[in-house]
Amino acid sequence: MKTIKDLEIDGKTIFIRCDFNVPKDEDGNITDDRRIRGVLPTIRYCLDRDCKVVLASHYERPEPGVYEEKYSLKTVVTRLKTLLKIASNITLANNVVGEDTKAKAAALEAGEVLVLENLRYEAGETKNDETFAKELASMVDVYINDAFGACHRAHASIDAMARLFDADHRAAGFLLAKEVNFFHKTLEKPMRPFVAVVGGSKVSGKLEALRQLLDKVDKIIIGGGMAFTFLKAQGYEIGNSLVEEDLIHEARTVMAKARKKGVKFYLPVDVVVTPEFSEHGVAKYLPSQEIPEGWMGLDIGPASSRLFRQVIHDAQTIIWNGPMGVYEWDKFSKGSLKMSHDIADTHATTIVGGGDTADVAQKAGDVDEMTFVSTGGGASLNLIEGKSLPGIEALKS
C-alpha cells in the first residue's frame, strides 16, 4: 500500500477522503476534534506542495437527497479554519457533486481547500455506486484515503472511487498508514506479556475478535455488559443484567479455548448493581455471584478494578477495546475511568481502540498518556479480527 509520500503530487488537485464524523453536543458544537486533527498532517503536506485540495467526509446518517443542517459539515469547516489557520482559503461547497461544486473545484488555486458537503446526502455513497464515484473523481487528479474510521465500509468514496485511479495516483494518507502499521506490528510481534482488555455491551460484536486474540495474547480481561454472558455461562445468577442467551455456548467455548492455550481469562469479581436502567437509580456493590433477582449490573466494582490493575501491572503491550460499564452516566463510569487510569500508568505500549473506548480515555484525561489512540472503532476491531478492510484493499488492488 503506497502512502502519499510515494506519489508526485506537486501542483495537482488532491482528493482526501477524511473521517469528520465527530461527536457534537445538543447545541451542535464539536466536543472532540481528534479525527479532524488526525488528518491535518496530510492536508498540510499537500498545501506545502502547492496543491489544490478537495476534502470529503460523511457525517452520521442523513436521509439521502434531504438536506438537514444538523448533518452539514459547516461546524467542521469552522474548526478546520481554526486549526489550519488559513481561514480565507477554505470553502464549504453547497452540495457534493452539483455543477456549482464542480465549478468551485475547477477554480481552485494552489493552497486553497474545498470541503464537499456530507457525502451521505447522496444515495450513491452508501451503495458504492460507480457512477457517483466517477463524478467525484472527475474533480481531481489524485485520490488519498485518510479515513481509517470508515475503511471497513465499502462505500463509493472509500472503495469504488479509489479503484478508478492507477497506482501512481492513489495512496494512503499519513493517519491511515499510521493506524494500519501500528495495529499490524502490534498484533504480529507484540512485546510480552500481551494483555487484551475487552469491554462493551455485547459479545456478538466482539466474538470473532476474542477468538483471534486468544491466538495472540497472554491474558484477557472481560468487562462491560458482555461479561454477564460469560458469568451466566459459568452458572452464576445475573438478575436482569444484559445477556445474550444464544451465545452462552460460544462463551463457554471461548473460555475452554483460553484454558487449552494457557491464556489467563479474567472476569469481574464484583459489580455495581441497580434495580432499574436509569442514571439516577439506587446503586450498590455486590460480588458477581450475588446479583439479586430483578437487579442489573451496569459497571465493574472496586475489587474488580484492583484485580485488573494487578493483571496488567507487568504487561508490555495492552490493547483495550470497550468500556467497563455505562460510562456515559457518572454513577456507573468509575470502572471505565479507573481502567483508563490504570492502563495509562503502566510502562506498556498501550493501544486504545476508537469509538467509545477513545471517549473514555478522553473523559479520564488519559489520551496523552496512551501510546496510540485509534480514530476508528469498527475499523480497529476488524483489524484485530484479521478481516480485510475494503478501503485498504481498494488502495492495494
Protein Blocks (a to p, Z undefined) as FASTA:
>chain_A
ZZfklpcfehiacdddddfbbcddfkopafbfklmmmmmmmmmmmmmnopacdddddehj
adehiacfklpcklmmmmmmmmnopmklpccdfblmlmklmmmmmmpcehiacddddfkl
pmklmnopaklmmmmmmmpmbdcdfbfklmmpccfklmmmmmmpcfklgccdfklmmmmm
mmmmmmmmccdddddddedjbfklmmmmmmmmmmmmmbdcdedjklmmmmmmnopaehja
ccdfklmmmmmmmmmmmmmnopacdddfbdcddfbdcfkbccddddfklccehiacfbdc
fklmmmmmmmmmmpcbdcdeddfbdfkbmklmmmmmmmmmmmmmpmbdcdddehjllmmm
mmnopmmmpmbdcfbfklmmmmmnopacfklmmmmZZ
